[in-house]
Amino acid sequence: MKSYEENLSFLIVLMAIMLLCFCPSMAQDKPSAVVLKAIQKVGLVWVDGGTFSMGSSDTEAYQWEKPVHNVTVSGFYIGKYEVTQKLWSSVMKRNPSENKGLALPVNHASWIDCCRFCNVLSLRCGLKCCYRITGRGMEATVELVSATGGFRLPTEAEWEFAARGGNKSKGYKYSGSNSVSDVAWQSDNSDFRPHAVGHKKANELGLFDMSGNVWEWCWDLRADYTSAVLTNPLGADSGNWRIVRGGSFDNDATVARCSYRHGFADSYTEEGTGLRLVLVP
């Protein structure tokens, strides 16, 4: 005969299963047909939300990577690859890249350009715009009006969580390996030029090139870290530098680490800057 404790454990497990089956709000909502089409068009990977240690205390970490602090992010879709010149050109009808090739990551795109691209792609896919953009050219101002419902840039926290492998993280220094040459195009192996996306090893989530190839713009204005515990942080309220992550083909391995952070002005362009998309339905 089963003990009282065994019967109670069985009942608890049974109730949990019934709640998951009959309470849709407790499971990931199924994306609409429009969102599914957008996900397939761009090639997105779902990242379950979770809590992780953001930053680094390693001996090679810079001061702006410290202190390590706990951050929680909600679930999101993120691009399996950096945005290619093929996708950018099909949406924007122009290609700003210096080193051209349809399978190469788009580059020479400013942060403002990337926000415009997110809005135009969202409209093309029948989604809503996450950004309100006022003004023309590099003098435009960008406001995040919604973090859901359309394509946008990742937050710095979303980017690092995904680069580390999310809840599947194995604790690698670079995105998917402790050997930088396995996962990244950087100064030792790139011939100082960008390479076609997806030709290095993927990380634990199946994401390619999060270390190396081109810097990837994030939404956040650069802010110094504190030890505060955060949930879905959006960066500083003001400042001059937008965060970029991942390093590029002309940087060394130190910059390709998951925790390394850098910043450029939102109008800045160079051959080593690109983007990766995020979508939260």
Secondary structure, 3 states (H helix, E strand, C coil): CCCHHHHHHHHHHHHHHHHHHHCHHHCCCCCCHHHHHHHHHHCEEEECCEEEEECCCCCCCCHHHCCCEEEEECCEEEECCCCEHHHHHHHHCCCCCCCCCCCCECCCCCHHHHHHHHHHHHHHCCCCCCEEEECCHHHCEEEECCCCCCEECCCHHHHHHHHCCHHHCCCCCECCECCHHHHCCCCCCCCCCCCCCCCCCCCCCCCCCCCCCCEEEEEEECCCCCCCCEECCCCCCCCCCEEEECCCCCCCHHHHCCCCEEEECCCCCCCCEECCCEECC
